[in-house]
Amino acid sequence: MPVAKFFTPAQAAWLITEVDPNEPDRLFGLCDLGQGYPELGYVLSYWICRLRQCVGISGSAFPGPEPRLSRGLQDGG
């Protein structure tokens, strides 16, 4: 079940399905950098927050259990 989706104006997208309970800044999901080769893998929330500051990432959370995203992702970086 998706927890959150982040995307850029350049068509990159991350559909996050899991948050590592031991390392809350480590996220797992479908990562698509907009080049036609999406893959399942891990991404650090810090990296998404840095991109948000540089290129303007939008995001949305999905209803369900509290996802425990890092503070930087909850408040916009």
C-alpha positions in Angstrom: 0.0 0.0 0.0 1.5 3.4 -1.0 2.5 5.7 1.8 3.4 8.8 -0.2 4.1 9.9 -3.8 6.7 12.6 -4.7 7.2 13.9 -8.2 9.1 16.6 -10.1 8.1 18.8 -13.0 10.6 16.8 -15.1 8.5 13.6 -14.8 10.6 11.9 -12.0 8.4 10.2 -9.4 8.8 8.1 -6.3 5.9 6.0 -5.0 6.9 5.1 -1.4 5.5 1.9 0.0 7.6 1.4 3.1 9.5 3.3 5.8 12.3 1.4 7.5 11.3 1.3 11.2 15.0 1.2 12.2 16.1 4.0 9.9 13.0 6.3 9.3 14.9 8.3 6.7 15.3 5.2 4.5 12.3 4.8 2.2 11.4 1.9 -0.2 9.2 2.0 -3.2 9.0 2.5 -7.0 11.6 5.0 -8.2 11.2 6.5 -11.7 13.7 9.2 -12.7 11.6 9.9 -15.8 13.9 8.0 -18.2 11.6 5.1 -18.9 13.3 2.6 -16.5 11.4 2.6 -13.2 12.8 0.3 -10.5 12.1 -0.9 -7.0 14.6 0.3 -4.5 15.6 2.5 -1.5 15.9 6.2 -1.4 16.9 8.5 1.5 14.3 11.1 2.5 17.2 13.5 2.9 17.9 13.2 -0.9 14.2 13.9 -1.7 14.3 16.9 0.6 17.4 18.3 -1.1 15.8 17.8 -4.6 12.7 19.6 -3.3 14.8 22.6 -2.6 16.6 22.5 -5.9 13.9 21.6 -8.5 10.6 21.8 -6.7 9.2 18.4 -5.8 5.5 18.1 -5.1 4.1 15.3 -2.9 1.0 13.8 -1.5 0.3 11.3 1.3 -2.2 8.5 1.1 -4.8 7.8 3.7 -4.0 4.9 6.1 -1.8 4.3 9.1 0.6 7.0 10.2 3.5 6.6 7.9 6.2 8.0 10.2 7.9 10.0 7.5 10.9 12.1 8.5 10.2 15.6 9.8 11.8 17.2 6.6 9.2 15.4 4.4 6.3 16.1 6.7 6.8 19.9 6.8 8.0 20.4 3.3 11.8 20.2 3.8 
